[in-house]
Amino acid sequence: MANENFNEHFKAIFEVHGEVPTRGLINTQRFAPGAVLVYQLALLYRHERRLDINHGLKPFLRAA
């Protein structure tokens, strides 16, 4: 259950409900771990500055 919630949250942030925005196997293999890394760095940044972790995360990632 928790994994499905995270999966939906992650897909909504990076807008990948359908096809990923890359072409080819290698580019897609780079996109997925890259998106996870950016997500984790954003959470770490917001945690260290005592900001609300989930509120405003998508605009925060768009601005970065």
Distance bins in CASP14 RR format, pairs under 12 A and 6 or more apart:
PFRMAT RR
TARGET T0000
AUTHOR 0000-0000-0000
RMODE 2
METHOD distances of the structure
MODEL  1
1 7 0 0 0 0 0 1 0 0 0 0 0
1 8 0 0 0 0 0 1 0 0 0 0 0
2 8 0 0 0 0 0 1 0 0 0 0 0
2 9 0 0 0 0 0 1 0 0 0 0 0
3 9 0 0 0 0 0 1 0 0 0 0 0
3 10 0 0 0 0 0 1 0 0 0 0 0
4 10 0 0 0 0 0 1 0 0 0 0 0
4 11 0 0 0 0 0 1 0 0 0 0 0
5 11 0 0 0 0 0 1 0 0 0 0 0
5 12 0 0 0 0 0 1 0 0 0 0 0
5 54 0 0 0 0 0 1 0 0 0 0 0
6 12 0 0 0 0 0 1 0 0 0 0 0
6 13 0 0 0 0 0 1 0 0 0 0 0
6 36 0 0 0 0 0 1 0 0 0 0 0
6 39 0 0 0 0 1 0 0 0 0 0 0
6 43 0 0 0 0 0 1 0 0 0 0 0
6 54 0 0 0 0 0 1 0 0 0 0 0
7 13 0 0 0 0 0 1 0 0 0 0 0
7 14 0 0 0 0 0 1 0 0 0 0 0
7 16 0 0 0 0 0 1 0 0 0 0 0
7 17 0 0 0 0 0 1 0 0 0 0 0
7 36 0 0 0 0 0 1 0 0 0 0 0
8 14 0 0 0 0 0 1 0 0 0 0 0
8 16 0 0 0 0 0 1 0 0 0 0 0
8 17 0 0 0 0 1 0 0 0 0 0 0
9 16 0 0 0 0 0 1 0 0 0 0 0
9 17 0 0 0 0 0 1 0 0 0 0 0
9 39 0 0 0 0 1 0 0 0 0 0 0
9 43 0 0 0 0 0 1 0 0 0 0 0
9 53 0 0 0 0 0 1 0 0 0 0 0
9 54 1 0 0 1 0 0 0 0 0 0 0
9 57 0 0 0 0 1 0 0 0 0 0 0
9 58 0 0 0 0 1 0 0 0 0 0 0
10 16 0 0 0 0 1 0 0 0 0 0 0
10 17 0 0 0 0 0 1 0 0 0 0 0
10 32 0 0 0 0 0 1 0 0 0 0 0
10 34 0 0 0 0 0 1 0 0 0 0 0
10 35 1 0 0 1 0 0 0 0 0 0 0
10 36 1 0 0 1 0 0 0 0 0 0 0
10 38 0 0 0 0 0 1 0 0 0 0 0
10 39 1 0 0 1 0 0 0 0 0 0 0
10 40 0 0 0 0 0 1 0 0 0 0 0
10 42 0 0 0 0 0 1 0 0 0 0 0
10 43 0 0 0 0 0 1 0 0 0 0 0
10 54 0 0 0 0 0 1 0 0 0 0 0
10 57 0 0 0 0 0 1 0 0 0 0 0
10 58 0 0 0 0 0 1 0 0 0 0 0
10 61 0 0 0 0 0 1 0 0 0 0 0
11 17 1 0 1 0 0 0 0 0 0 0 0
11 18 0 0 0 0 1 0 0 0 0 0 0
11 19 0 0 0 0 0 1 0 0 0 0 0
11 20 0 0 0 0 0 1 0 0 0 0 0
11 32 0 0 0 0 0 1 0 0 0 0 0
11 35 0 0 0 0 1 0 0 0 0 0 0
11 39 0 0 0 0 0 1 0 0 0 0 0
11 58 0 0 0 0 0 1 0 0 0 0 0
12 18 0 0 0 0 0 1 0 0 0 0 0
12 39 0 0 0 0 0 1 0 0 0 0 0
12 54 0 0 0 0 0 1 0 0 0 0 0
12 57 0 0 0 0 1 0 0 0 0 0 0
12 58 1 0 0 1 0 0 0 0 0 0 0
12 61 0 0 0 0 0 1 0 0 0 0 0
13 35 0 0 0 0 1 0 0 0 0 0 0
13 36 0 0 0 0 0 1 0 0 0 0 0
13 38 0 0 0 0 1 0 0 0 0 0 0
13 39 1 0 0 1 0 0 0 0 0 0 0
13 42 0 0 0 0 1 0 0 0 0 0 0
13 43 0 0 0 0 0 1 0 0 0 0 0
13 54 0 0 0 0 1 0 0 0 0 0 0
13 56 0 0 0 0 1 0 0 0 0 0 0
13 57 1 0 0 1 0 0 0 0 0 0 0
13 58 1 0 1 0 0 0 0 0 0 0 0
13 59 0 0 0 0 0 1 0 0 0 0 0
13 60 0 0 0 0 1 0 0 0 0 0 0
13 61 1 0 0 1 0 0 0 0 0 0 0
13 62 0 0 0 0 1 0 0 0 0 0 0
13 64 0 0 0 0 0 1 0 0 0 0 0
14 20 0 0 0 0 1 0 0 0 0 0 0
14 21 0 0 0 0 1 0 0 0 0 0 0
14 22 0 0 0 0 0 1 0 0 0 0 0
14 31 0 0 0 0 1 0 0 0 0 0 0
14 32 0 0 0 0 1 0 0 0 0 0 0
14 34 0 0 0 0 1 0 0 0 0 0 0
14 35 1 0 1 0 0 0 0 0 0 0 0
14 36 0 0 0 0 1 0 0 0 0 0 0
14 37 0 0 0 0 0 1 0 0 0 0 0
14 38 0 0 0 0 1 0 0 0 0 0 0
14 39 1 0 0 1 0 0 0 0 0 0 0
14 42 0 0 0 0 0 1 0 0 0 0 0
14 57 0 0 0 0 0 1 0 0 0 0 0
14 58 0 0 0 0 1 0 0 0 0 0 0
14 61 0 0 0 0 1 0 0 0 0 0 0
14 62 0 0 0 0 0 1 0 0 0 0 0
15 21 1 0 0 1 0 0 0 0 0 0 0
15 35 0 0 0 0 0 1 0 0 0 0 0
15 58 0 0 0 0 1 0 0 0 0 0 0
15 61 0 0 0 0 0 1 0 0 0 0 0
15 62 0 0 0 0 0 1 0 0 0 0 0
16 22 0 0 0 0 1 0 0 0 0 0 0
16 28 0 0 0 0 0 1 0 0 0 0 0
16 31 0 0 0 0 1 0 0 0 0 0 0
16 32 0 0 0 0 1 0 0 0 0 0 0
16 35 1 0 0 1 0 0 0 0 0 0 0
16 36 0 0 0 0 0 1 0 0 0 0 0
16 39 0 0 0 0 0 1 0 0 0 0 0
19 28 0 0 0 0 1 0 0 0 0 0 0
19 31 0 0 0 0 0 1 0 0 0 0 0
20 27 0 0 0 0 1 0 0 0 0 0 0
20 28 1 0 1 0 0 0 0 0 0 0 0
20 29 0 0 0 0 0 1 0 0 0 0 0
20 30 0 0 0 0 0 1 0 0 0 0 0
20 31 1 0 1 0 0 0 0 0 0 0 0
20 32 1 0 0 1 0 0 0 0 0 0 0
20 34 0 0 0 0 0 1 0 0 0 0 0
20 35 0 0 0 0 1 0 0 0 0 0 0
21 27 0 0 0 0 1 0 0 0 0 0 0
21 28 0 0 0 0 1 0 0 0 0 0 0
21 30 0 0 0 0 0 1 0 0 0 0 0
21 31 1 0 0 1 0 0 0 0 0 0 0
21 32 0 0 0 0 0 1 0 0 0 0 0
21 35 0 0 0 0 0 1 0 0 0 0 0
22 28 1 0 1 0 0 0 0 0 0 0 0
22 29 0 0 0 0 1 0 0 0 0 0 0
22 30 1 0 0 1 0 0 0 0 0 0 0
22 31 1 0 1 0 0 0 0 0 0 0 0
22 32 0 0 0 0 1 0 0 0 0 0 0
22 34 0 0 0 0 0 1 0 0 0 0 0
22 35 0 0 0 0 0 1 0 0 0 0 0
23 30 0 0 0 0 0 1 0 0 0 0 0
23 31 0 0 0 0 0 1 0 0 0 0 0
24 30 0 0 0 0 1 0 0 0 0 0 0
24 31 0 0 0 0 1 0 0 0 0 0 0
25 31 0 0 0 0 0 1 0 0 0 0 0
25 32 0 0 0 0 0 1 0 0 0 0 0
26 32 0 0 0 0 0 1 0 0 0 0 0
27 33 0 0 0 0 0 1 0 0 0 0 0
27 34 0 0 0 0 0 1 0 0 0 0 0
28 34 0 0 0 0 0 1 0 0 0 0 0
28 35 0 0 0 0 0 1 0 0 0 0 0
29 35 0 0 0 0 0 1 0 0 0 0 0
30 36 0 0 0 0 0 1 0 0 0 0 0
30 37 0 0 0 0 0 1 0 0 0 0 0
31 37 0 0 0 0 0 1 0 0 0 0 0
31 38 0 0 0 0 0 1 0 0 0 0 0
32 38 0 0 0 0 0 1 0 0 0 0 0
32 39 0 0 0 0 0 1 0 0 0 0 0
33 39 0 0 0 0 0 1 0 0 0 0 0
33 40 0 0 0 0 0 1 0 0 0 0 0
34 40 0 0 0 0 1 0 0 0 0 0 0
34 41 0 0 0 0 1 0 0 0 0 0 0
34 42 0 0 0 0 0 1 0 0 0 0 0
35 41 0 0 0 0 0 1 0 0 0 0 0
35 42 0 0 0 0 0 1 0 0 0 0 0
35 61 0 0 0 0 1 0 0 0 0 0 0
36 42 0 0 0 0 0 1 0 0 0 0 0
36 43 0 0 0 0 0 1 0 0 0 0 0
37 43 0 0 0 0 0 1 0 0 0 0 0
37 44 0 0 0 0 0 1 0 0 0 0 0
37 61 0 0 0 0 0 1 0 0 0 0 0
38 44 0 0 0 0 0 1 0 0 0 0 0
38 45 0 0 0 0 0 1 0 0 0 0 0
38 57 0 0 0 0 0 1 0 0 0 0 0
38 60 0 0 0 0 0 1 0 0 0 0 0
38 61 1 0 0 1 0 0 0 0 0 0 0
38 62 0 0 0 0 0 1 0 0 0 0 0
38 64 1 0 0 1 0 0 0 0 0 0 0
39 45 0 0 0 0 0 1 0 0 0 0 0
39 46 0 0 0 0 0 1 0 0 0 0 0
39 53 0 0 0 0 0 1 0 0 0 0 0
39 54 0 0 0 0 0 1 0 0 0 0 0
39 57 0 0 0 0 1 0 0 0 0 0 0
39 58 0 0 0 0 0 1 0 0 0 0 0
39 60 0 0 0 0 0 1 0 0 0 0 0
39 61 1 0 0 1 0 0 0 0 0 0 0
39 64 0 0 0 0 0 1 0 0 0 0 0
40 46 0 0 0 0 0 1 0 0 0 0 0
40 47 0 0 0 0 0 1 0 0 0 0 0
40 53 0 0 0 0 0 1 0 0 0 0 0
40 57 0 0 0 0 0 1 0 0 0 0 0
40 61 0 0 0 0 0 1 0 0 0 0 0
41 47 0 0 0 0 0 1 0 0 0 0 0
41 48 0 0 0 0 0 1 0 0 0 0 0
41 57 0 0 0 0 0 1 0 0 0 0 0
41 60 0 0 0 0 0 1 0 0 0 0 0
41 61 0 0 0 0 1 0 0 0 0 0 0
41 64 0 0 0 0 1 0 0 0 0 0 0
42 48 0 0 0 0 0 1 0 0 0 0 0
42 49 0 0 0 0 0 1 0 0 0 0 0
42 51 0 0 0 0 0 1 0 0 0 0 0
42 53 0 0 0 0 1 0 0 0 0 0 0
42 54 0 0 0 0 0 1 0 0 0 0 0
42 56 0 0 0 0 0 1 0 0 0 0 0
42 57 1 0 0 1 0 0 0 0 0 0 0
42 58 0 0 0 0 1 0 0 0 0 0 0
42 59 0 0 0 0 0 1 0 0 0 0 0
42 60 1 0 0 1 0 0 0 0 0 0 0
42 61 1 0 1 0 0 0 0 0 0 0 0
42 62 0 0 0 0 0 1 0 0 0 0 0
42 63 0 0 0 0 0 1 0 0 0 0 0
42 64 1 0 0 1 0 0 0 0 0 0 0
43 49 0 0 0 0 0 1 0 0 0 0 0
43 51 0 0 0 0 0 1 0 0 0 0 0
43 52 0 0 0 0 0 1 0 0 0 0 0
43 53 1 0 1 0 0 0 0 0 0 0 0
43 54 0 0 0 0 1 0 0 0 0 0 0
43 56 0 0 0 0 0 1 0 0 0 0 0
43 57 1 0 0 1 0 0 0 0 0 0 0
43 60 0 0 0 0 0 1 0 0 0 0 0
43 61 0 0 0 0 0 1 0 0 0 0 0
44 51 0 0 0 0 0 1 0 0 0 0 0
44 53 0 0 0 0 1 0 0 0 0 0 0
45 51 0 0 0 0 1 0 0 0 0 0 0
45 53 0 0 0 0 1 0 0 0 0 0 0
45 57 0 0 0 0 0 1 0 0 0 0 0
45 60 0 0 0 0 1 0 0 0 0 0 0
45 61 0 0 0 0 0 1 0 0 0 0 0
45 63 0 0 0 0 0 1 0 0 0 0 0
45 64 0 0 0 0 1 0 0 0 0 0 0
46 52 1 0 0 1 0 0 0 0 0 0 0
46 53 1 0 1 0 0 0 0 0 0 0 0
46 54 0 0 0 0 1 0 0 0 0 0 0
46 55 0 0 0 0 1 0 0 0 0 0 0
46 56 0 0 0 0 1 0 0 0 0 0 0
46 57 1 0 0 1 0 0 0 0 0 0 0
46 60 1 0 0 1 0 0 0 0 0 0 0
46 61 0 0 0 0 0 1 0 0 0 0 0
46 64 0 0 0 0 0 1 0 0 0 0 0
47 53 1 0 0 1 0 0 0 0 0 0 0
47 54 0 0 0 0 0 1 0 0 0 0 0
47 57 0 0 0 0 0 1 0 0 0 0 0
49 60 0 0 0 0 0 1 0 0 0 0 0
51 57 0 0 0 0 1 0 0 0 0 0 0
51 60 0 0 0 0 1 0 0 0 0 0 0
52 60 0 0 0 0 0 1 0 0 0 0 0
53 60 0 0 0 0 0 1 0 0 0 0 0
54 60 0 0 0 0 0 1 0 0 0 0 0
54 61 0 0 0 0 0 1 0 0 0 0 0
56 62 0 0 0 0 1 0 0 0 0 0 0
56 63 0 0 0 0 0 1 0 0 0 0 0
57 63 0 0 0 0 0 1 0 0 0 0 0
57 64 0 0 0 0 0 1 0 0 0 0 0
58 64 0 0 0 0 0 1 0 0 0 0 0
END
